[in-house]
Amino acid sequence: MHRVRQQVLAAEPGNLLTYEDLVTEPSEFGAVAAALSRLGREGLVVRYAKGQYYRPQNSRFGPLPLSEGAILRTLTTQEGVVSAYLTGAALYNQLGLTTQVPVTIKVTTAKPRRTRPKRVAFVVRPAPERASDVPLLQWLEVLRDLRRIPDARPDKVLAQVQSHIKSLALAERRRLVGLATTLAPPRARAVLGALLELQGDIQGAARLRITLNPFTTYRLGLTTAALPNAPRWNIR
């Protein structure tokens, strides 16, 4: 009990603590759970979800709720390794694609979860192979949801995607294409291929084209002004 109390007091307020943060042996989890429960009754920690607690940060108006950043760090990192990433409306707001601020944040997970923390929803996606893939995977999420981003016209979203792709180094662009061929749905691969073709990346566009069914049409609400070569990619 004394050891757990000292560890909690040493932790930064607002950061989530799990059993694994306090002990290394699973056989000790029961004792840690009992200690945290007692500290919760004392008001030193607040239970966020099963096995997750935090030391509240106090203001003159009382304890502050757990920050979104702390939630995301816990949900997207395991043992210091990035294992998931933010997606959905919270991501699109972060990227400046929508002004909507969602009540629930959406985070990827490598396998379905039966339980979830408050204000969090999960969507199944493979875990990133490396941390540098996360921004690329998130732009693929944008293409996946191109016409479903709240308060955003597909043409405007596409313009921002196009601007970002132009800013990528060649190695990053090749990595983006590689991730798209295995992880993105056909509609996202078609739009990415069309954008690369417009930018003169014939190799990248060709690599994506061979992954598509030539008879499938993608109705995404884009205008020919936004994507002049859309008909070549069966995009409507």
C-alpha positions in Angstrom: 0.0 0.0 0.0 2.8 2.4 0.9 4.7 1.6 -2.3 1.6 2.2 -4.5 0.8 5.4 -2.7 4.4 6.7 -3.4 4.2 5.7 -7.0 0.8 7.5 -7.4 2.1 10.6 -5.8 5.1 10.6 -8.1 2.9 10.3 -11.2 2.0 13.4 -13.2 -1.6 14.4 -12.5 -3.9 13.6 -15.4 -1.9 10.7 -16.7 -3.6 7.3 -16.7 -2.0 4.6 -14.4 -2.5 0.9 -15.0 -1.5 -2.1 -13.0 1.4 -2.6 -15.4 2.7 0.9 -14.5 2.9 0.0 -10.9 4.2 -3.6 -10.8 5.8 -6.0 -13.2 4.4 -9.3 -11.9 0.8 -10.2 -12.8 0.5 -12.1 -9.5 0.6 -8.7 -7.7 -2.2 -7.1 -9.7 -4.8 -8.1 -7.1 -3.0 -6.3 -4.4 -2.5 -3.3 -6.5 -6.2 -3.2 -7.4 -7.0 -3.3 -3.7 -4.5 -0.5 -3.0 -5.9 1.7 -5.8 -9.4 1.1 -4.7 -8.5 2.3 -1.2 -6.7 5.4 -2.6 -9.8 6.1 -4.6 -11.9 6.1 -1.5 -9.4 8.6 0.0 -9.8 10.8 -3.1 -6.1 10.5 -4.1 -6.9 8.7 -7.4 -10.0 8.5 -9.7 -11.1 5.3 -11.4 -11.4 5.9 -15.2 -12.1 2.4 -16.4 -11.4 -1.2 -15.2 -7.7 -1.3 -14.2 -7.1 2.4 -15.1 -6.8 5.2 -12.6 -5.5 8.8 -12.6 -4.4 11.3 -10.0 -6.7 14.3 -10.6 -5.4 17.7 -11.3 -7.1 20.3 -9.1 -8.2 23.8 -10.1 -10.0 26.4 -8.0 -13.2 24.9 -9.3 -12.3 21.4 -8.2 -10.7 18.3 -9.8 -10.3 18.5 -13.6 -11.5 15.6 -15.8 -9.0 13.4 -17.5 -7.5 15.0 -20.6 -8.1 13.6 -24.1 -4.3 13.6 -24.6 -3.8 11.3 -21.6 -6.5 9.0 -22.8 -5.0 8.8 -26.3 -1.5 8.1 -24.9 -2.8 5.1 -23.0 -4.9 3.7 -25.8 -2.4 4.1 -28.6 0.9 3.1 -26.8 1.9 -0.2 -25.2 5.2 -0.4 -23.4 6.4 2.7 -25.2 5.6 1.4 -28.7 2.8 3.0 -30.8 0.2 0.3 -31.3 -2.9 2.4 -32.6 -3.9 5.8 -33.7 -6.6 8.4 -33.6 -9.2 8.4 -36.4 -12.8 9.6 -37.0 -14.2 13.1 -36.4 -11.6 13.9 -33.7 -8.8 13.3 -36.2 -10.5 15.3 -39.0 -11.0 18.2 -36.6 -7.3 18.0 -35.7 -6.4 18.1 -39.4 -8.6 21.1 -39.9 -11.1 19.3 -42.2 -14.1 19.9 -39.9 -15.1 22.2 -37.2 -17.1 19.6 -35.4 -15.8 18.5 -32.0 -17.1 15.0 -31.3 -18.2 13.9 -27.8 -16.7 10.4 -28.5 -13.2 9.9 -29.8 -12.5 7.0 -32.2 -9.2 5.0 -31.9 -8.0 2.0 -33.9 -7.5 -1.4 -32.3 -5.8 -4.5 -33.7 -8.5 -6.7 -32.4 -12.2 -6.3 -31.2 -12.6 -5.1 -27.6 -15.6 -6.1 -25.5 -15.2 -3.2 -23.1 -14.2 0.4 -23.8 -13.4 3.5 -21.7 -15.9 6.3 -21.5 -16.1 8.6 -24.5 -14.1 6.2 -26.6 -15.1 4.1 -29.6 -12.9 1.5 -31.4 -12.5 0.6 -35.0 -10.5 -2.5 -36.0 -7.3 -1.7 -38.0 -3.9 -3.5 -38.1 -1.4 -2.1 -35.7 1.1 0.3 -37.3 4.4 -1.4 -38.1 6.3 1.8 -37.1 5.4 5.1 -35.5 6.3 7.0 -38.7 3.4 5.2 -40.5 0.7 6.8 -38.3 0.4 10.1 -40.2 0.2 8.3 -43.5 -2.4 5.8 -42.1 -4.4 8.8 -40.9 -4.5 10.4 -44.3 -5.7 7.1 -45.7 -8.5 7.2 -43.1 -9.4 10.6 -44.6 -9.7 9.1 -48.0 -11.7 6.2 -46.6 -14.2 8.7 -45.2 -14.0 11.3 -47.9 -17.7 11.9 -48.3 -18.6 11.1 -44.7 -16.5 13.8 -42.9 -19.0 16.0 -41.0 -19.5 19.6 -42.3 -17.0 19.2 -45.1 -17.4 19.1 -48.8 -15.5 16.2 -50.6 -13.9 18.7 -53.0 -12.5 20.7 -50.1 -11.2 17.6 -48.3 -9.6 16.4 -51.5 -7.8 19.7 -52.0 -6.2 19.3 -48.5 -5.2 15.7 -49.1 -3.6 16.7 -52.4 -1.7 19.5 -50.7 -0.4 17.1 -48.1 0.7 14.5 -50.7 2.7 17.1 -52.6 4.6 17.9 -49.4 5.7 14.3 -48.9 9.3 13.2 -49.6 9.6 10.5 -52.3 10.2 7.7 -49.7 7.1 8.8 -47.7 5.0 8.8 -50.9 6.2 5.3 -51.7 5.4 4.1 -48.2 2.0 5.7 -48.5 1.3 3.8 -51.7 2.5 0.5 -50.1 0.2 1.0 -47.1 -2.7 1.8 -49.4 -2.3 -1.3 -51.5 -2.7 -3.6 -48.4 -4.8 -1.5 -45.9 -7.0 1.0 -47.8 -10.4 0.1 -49.3 -10.7 0.3 -53.2 -12.4 3.8 -53.1 -9.4 5.2 -51.2 -6.9 3.6 -53.5 -8.7 4.9 -56.6 -8.7 8.5 -55.3 -5.0 8.3 -54.2 -4.1 6.8 -57.6 -5.9 9.7 -59.4 -4.1 12.3 -57.2 -0.7 10.7 -57.8 -1.4 10.6 -61.6 -2.2 14.3 -61.5 1.0 15.0 -59.7 3.0 13.1 -62.3 3.8 10.1 -60.1 3.1 7.5 -62.8 4.8 4.7 -61.0 2.7 5.2 -57.8 -0.5 5.6 -59.8 0.2 2.4 -61.8 0.9 0.4 -58.7 -2.5 1.4 -57.3 -4.4 0.9 -60.5 -3.5 -2.8 -60.8 -5.1 -3.4 -57.3 -8.5 -2.1 -58.6 -11.4 -3.9 -60.4 -11.7 -2.0 -63.7 -15.5 -2.4 -63.7 -16.1 -0.9 -60.2 -17.5 2.6 -59.9 -16.8 4.8 -56.9 -19.5 7.4 -56.1 -17.8 9.9 -53.9 -19.5 13.2 -54.7 -16.4 14.7 -56.3 -16.6 17.2 -59.1 -14.4 17.1 -62.2 -13.1 20.5 -61.3 -11.6 19.0 -58.1 -10.4 15.8 -59.8 -10.1 16.3 -63.6 -9.0 12.7 -64.2 -11.8 11.1 -62.1 -13.4 9.3 -65.1 -10.2 7.5 -65.8 -10.4 6.0 -62.3 -14.2 5.3 -62.4 -14.8 8.0 -59.8 -18.1 9.8 -59.8 
